[in-house]
């Protein structure tokens, strides 16, 4: 028996059982679900950071995006609202196309 205790996608238990294996799952309350989503986001970002190919990186970005969709719902929002805010920030502050690294300012 392998112990995971980590958030998995909805169809994973069915996939495991269809492969003639068994699994045990528990349903989280909202508070624990948010905690586990944050852990999952960190896990997926780490996997993205260590990805060594473009294909693997894109797979991990898709996983990150799936977690972001779920997190938006936990904050009583939608991915469309998140995208609207992202677009507004893009229009106000720009994106990262110019690849700037801020080295210093004249502020004290």
Residue pairs with C-beta under 8 A, 6 or more apart in sequence:
6 36
6 39
6 40
6 43
7 28
7 33
7 36
7 37
7 39
7 40
8 25
9 66
12 23
13 23
13 25
16 22
16 23
17 23
28 36
30 74
33 74
34 71
34 74
37 67
37 70
37 71
37 74
38 71
40 67
41 64
41 67
41 68
41 71
44 60
44 63
44 64
44 67
45 64
47 60
47 63
48 57
48 60
48 61
48 63
48 64
51 57
51 59
51 60
68 79
68 82
69 79
72 78
72 79
72 81
72 82
